[in-house]
């Protein structure tokens, strides 16, 4: 960071949160803390639930124009009266540290990209840091969201994995998941993947973060049964979540370099 600052490049992240979803509040606080830890300037825009789409888009427009802001993100979900698509489309692709804008999504598709969406990027980092080679492996992604499932599949494909995407209409899910050398669970259903659905020795990555009635966090994978079968497994909390935040810091620094943020 000091070397960047010597060159007159100062990363700055703007985080927008609309409404008071408690989970979003925790995530945004964690992002702010990570910025402080890394020496990245951060600005939080906490807007009331009743904010209109027009007001939100106006703020994004202002932030797009500022030469001291490298990255902009609007924490999802946004309230129902605001179009998520309109918000994503409004962010300058050069400042889109979430990589949700169609321009950045398209770049990921063709394999030439600056920003990788933070959660799938975090999953890849975990795989790399564990010394796992994706090439030729059977990779199964459960979930097809634009934010995780789809880009995750693409990143695994870029590294020569043989990728299957499963979803709510998939027939014989367990048969597919049991075939996976690398299994990524991103469905948003607590304890959805159980030990008997896992191939012995598989790498199991749990993207799910479900809040249970007793306030405890629970992944999409039933950890107790899965850990006995898996070769490697990520916990919830303390697994993919913190990696998402680390990748956001990386994207923000990249954005500062691309945008030469003052
Ligand atoms: N725009 N919206 C936008 N960008 C994102 O990248 C996100 N995401 C997802 C939700 N909406 C978003 C996040 O930031 C999920 N997500 C996220 C970020 C951080 C954590 C989890 C999800 C995290 O810090 N998890 C901690 C536990 C936090 C807790 O106690 O609730 C963990 O150890 O998993």
Boltz pocket constraint, residues with backbone or C-beta under 6 A from the ligand:
constraints:
  - pocket:
      binder: B
      contacts: [[A, 23], [A, 26], [A, 27], [A, 30], [A, 73], [A, 74], [A, 75], [A, 76], [A, 77], [A, 98], [A, 118], [A, 119], [A, 209], [A, 217], [A, 236], [A, 237], [A, 238], [A, 239], [A, 240], [A, 241], [A, 242], [A, 244], [A, 245]]
      max_distance: 6.0
